[in-house]
Every structure is written in C-alpha cells, then in structure tokens.
Amino acid sequence: MLAAALDPIVELHIYDGKGGQDWRAFERIAHRVGYGVRDETVEALVEDLRALVVDMNRRYDTIATLPPELCPESKVTREIAEKRSLKLWPVLVAIDEFQRYSGHPVHGDEIVSLLTELCKVGPSVGIMILLATQKPDGKAVPTDLRDNIGTRFALKTMTWQSSEAVLGAGSYPAGYDSSRFQRSHKGVGILLGADDSGAVEEAVTVRTHFAATQHVQTVVGRALELRRKAGTLTGHAIGQAPDQATSAGDTLLDDILTVVPATEPKVWSETVVARLAELRPDVYAG
C-alpha cells in the first residue's frame, strides 16, 4: 500500500476490521476509508464494493469504445490510465482483518460475493484487491474467493493446514510450509504468484521490510504532495462523501485537461475541439 500510495494516479480504498492506528495515516490520501465493524462502516464497505462492480462494468464498456490507435490491445495502459476523463486509473482496495467482514452475520456473504466478482475480472481494468487476515481458513476467506486471488503471501502460521489455506492446495506436498518459520523470523514469508504465473513451483521465501509508524507517516506525506501536484486527491481525502456525484461541467474540464497537457501554454479552440472528438467521439464528434 505504501508503494501504491507513491503512484499519484492510484485510488486507495482502505478498510481495517480491527480499527486501530495502523492505517490512520492513509486518511490524508485515501479515496475511501473505514475502521472496525460498526454497522455504518460495514454498510459503507458494501456500498463501496457495489459501486466498484458497477464501475468495473463501465470500464469494460469504455475500453470497448476507445479507438484502436489509443487502445490497440483492449488493455489499460499507463497512457490510458493517466487520461482523467476516461476514469480508468488504477484502484486498489485493501481490507485488513478481513475475517471480521467476511464473517459479518448480515453483510458477510454479499461482501464475499462482490469481492469474488472483482477478483475475477477487475484486474484487467485496473481494479485490484488486497486481503489480509490472521485467520487463514475456508470460513474467513471462502474457496470461491480465494481461488480467484493469484498472488498469495504466507507469514508464520501455526499449522501446515493454515499454510496451505493461504498458498493453495498442493503447496504443502511441494515443500512450501509457512508453519516451519520460527517466531524469530519476523517479516519472513512465502510469496506465490508474484510473477503472474500462479504456479506453486514459483513460490519464493522472502523477507519484507518493516515500516514503523514514523516511516509510514513519511511515505504518506510524500504521497500527499505528489497527489496534490497531480490533482488526484479525491473522496475522503478532500472531505467528499460517496454520494457526491460529478457534474457534467467537471467531466468537460477533465476532458480538456486530458487533451491539453500542461506543457502547452496556449492551444487554439479548434485544436481542443478536434482532440476532444478524437478522445471521445461519442460525446464530441460533430
């Protein structure tokens, strides 16, 4: 999440089931945040995930209308993601202590269902999901959801069964068992699928970097300045409620900012119009 924070076009959605201090620093840059499992927080998470599923489908529709020269392989590139009017920038949803949300008596099943849908087809259009739990079993992270998560990371677990629940069936016979780590192995874990292959044989043992509170504050402070400069602070970070819709005027201004880079001090109106028509012919052609 700290790495993603330093990319000013990545939109961050952060929910912490525990509700402590670990994620509070991100409030300055996050589009959506939620802490604990109070009704209003869980309901906000559900509404957020519903909106992301709707946005995911819109993203596919948008890509389908882009001209081949802009999107030759029907994939979101860096160039496309930076065009603010297309609204195809990366979105990263991080949910810590996930078992508290997946096990919610009222909304748990829908949360799991929505996340499963996002994990299946969201990454192709820039929507990414990060789930963390201290209870790696089929109840906390149901099989249908877990099977659609391509990258796994297992820190120290108490049993080999828990290790396999994280890394997937076949990982233990293949020799990958995070229960063998000692308690002194702080931050050491088994990483699977980080090379996009998804094969158990590609699992590697790595040591993570510990980010103390002051380090997090430093990185988020740098991320805040990058986002201010890029004009990409949205949502919670600027006090904007989820139901505050974007006006048509905002869309037009976003489009003009997309087709007129900051390096051009002056552009003729007919040039702007031509570029707008090329960017979104369904809106501006003619």
C-alpha positions, -999 to +999 in steps of 0.1 A: +000+000+000+029+024+006+043+016-028+008+022-044+005+055-024+036+068-041+019+065-075-004+095-076-029+081-100-037+050-078-070+054-060-069+038-025-098+023-007-088+011+028-108-008+054-094-021+087-115-046+106-096-041+138-099-003+138-066+006+155-039+031+145-022+010+118-040+026+088-049+060+101-020+078+083-036+069+050-066+091+057-048+121+041-046+104+007-073+076+006-105+079-015-124+057+010-116+045+045-134+026+072-124+012+106-139-016+127-172-034+121-198-010+133-229-011+112-222+021+094-187+010+085-198-024+071-226-008+052-202+017+037-179-011+026-208-029+009-219+003-009-183+009-019-179-027-033-212-024-052-201+008-067-168-007-078-186-036-095-207-011-114-176+009-122-158-023-134-185-029-160-184+008-170-146+004-175-151-025-199-177-005-218-153+024-220-124+003-233-147-011-260-154+023-274-117+035-275-101+038-309-076+011-318-047+035-321-053+046-284-060+011-270-046-014-295-049-045-273-080-036-253-059-032-222-054-003-198-020+012-203-003+039-183-011+064-210-048+055-209-049+054-171-035+090-170-063+103-191-085+115-162-116+119-184-117+082-191-117+073-154-096+042-159-069+050-133-059+021-110-080+013-079-065-006-050-089-019-023-071-031+009-090-049+036-072-058+068-085-083+094-108-094+066-123-122+087-143-096+106-161-085+074-165-119+057-180-133+089-204-104+094-238-120+101-258-097+078-235-085+051-207-111+051-220-132+022-225-102+000-191-088+008-175-121-003-197-123-034-188-088-045-151-093-039-151-126-058-166-108-088-140-080-085-111-105-082-123-125-112-124-097-138-114-064-121-076-066-125-079-064-163-094-029-160-072-017-131-092-028-100-070-047-076-079-063-043-056-069-013-070-090+016-052-097+049-063-120+077-048-137+108-074-165+103-065-182+070-092-208+066-122-215+044-146-197+066-126-164+067-117-165+030-142-188+012-128-211-015-145-193-044-129-160-034-095-175-025-093-194-058-095-161-077-066-145-059-035-150-079-009-137-056-006-152-020+018-144+008+020-166+039+038-153+070+043-176+101+013-199+105+006-223+134-001-254+112+007-266+077-030-267+070-032-230+076-002-225+053-019-245+026-051-225+031-031-194+021-009-208-006-034-232-021-038-269-025-006-287-034+017-262-018+025-284+012+034-315-008+055-292-030+075-283+001+061-249+010+051-247+046+050-214+065+044-232+098+081-241+097+091-205+103+104-197+137+089-168+157+122-150+153+116-149+115+099-115+117+085-105+083+096-136+066+071-154+044+064-175+013+053-155-017+034-172-045+023-159-079+041-126-078+054-133-113+018-138-127+025-175-133+003-188-105+024-220-103+033-234-069+068-240-083+073-203-085+069-197-047+098-180-031+108-172+005+113-135+011+118-111+039+096-080+040+107-045+051+093-033+084+076+000+082+074+017+116+048+044+122+072+073+115+082+056+082+046+053+072+040+090+081+070+100+059+059+080+029+023+092+031+035+128+035+055+124+003+025+107-014+002+136-003+025+161-020+027+140-052-011+138-053-016+175-047+007+183-075-011+158-098-045+169-087-056+134-079-068+138-043-104+126-042-131+113-018-123+110+019-090+129+014-108+161+004-139+156+026-161+143-003-189+120+006-196+088-015-229+102-029-215+134-042-218+129-080-195+146-106-212+172-126-212+174-164-190+205-161-164+186-142-163+160-169-157+186-196-129+202-176-114+168-170-115+161-208-099+194-216-071+187-191-066+153-207-062+167-243-042+198-234-011+189-215+005+213-191+035+217-214+013+236-239+008+272-227-018+281-255-040+259-277-065+271-304-101+263-297-105+243-329-075+222-319-090+215-285-123+205-301-106+182-326-087+165-298-119+161-277-136+145-307-107+121-311-107+113-274-145+107-270-162+107-304-195+095-289-197+128-269-179+154-290-180+143-327-196+169-349 
